[in-house]
Amino acid sequence: MNYLAHIYLSGDDEEIIIGNFIGDFVKGYHFNQYTQMIRKGIILHRYIDSFTDSHAIVRRSKARLNEQYHKYSGIIIDILYDHYLVKNWSLYSNCPLDEFIKRFFDLANRYFDLLPESVKFFLPSFIKNNWIKMYDTIEGIQDVLLRMSNRTSLPDNTDFAITVLRRDYHLFEAEFLAYFPALIAYVKKTFGINVMGERLPKEAG
């Protein structure tokens, strides 16, 4: 899952939210330098990623991108699933999305000194350009993928990804809507986290 999903799945504890947000940037046992609840957030992030990568529904989504993205297919699905979370936000939260994002940006700024250096580097742009909201449109997703292919090892197969997304748009959405309640239930059961303002749709058969 990508930034919005990780933040949403953290519940209302500030330090868990921060830990989950920085989870990709804290490797191995380096999480031991943080407080207990930030450590919990980092571990939560890892468990969410593991649960997602191994889930049958997510694997079906990734399969349509494997032709050109191979091991990177999961990165694309993380972004697409965040798009569908933005689109269907009212199903899961009573808090307006813009307010939810603003609260997180304020929180990230308050904890700035505790963030890994790599996160400190990109956070100002992350907030200024509202990277979370960029996933709101297909054009925004396209821009994100182009930027990532320019600055990371992600292959520059953006045209392919967007073509597949447009072709199978409703199928990807159905898979997200079937998967996300299972992920929420997993987080609640495993970590005892009460996800913020949840309004759960029924899980698919």
Secondary structure, DSSP 8 states (H G I E B T S, - for coil): --HHHHHHTTTT-HHHHHHHHTGGGS-GGGGGGS-HHHHHHHHHHHHHHHHHHH-HHHHHHHHTTHHHHGGGHHHHHHHHHHHHHHHTHHHH-SS-HHHHHHHHHHHHHHTGGGS-HHHHHHHHHHHHTTHHHHTTSHHHHHHHHHHHHHHSS--S-HHHHHHHHHHTHHHHHHHHHHHHHHHHHHHHHHH----TT--------
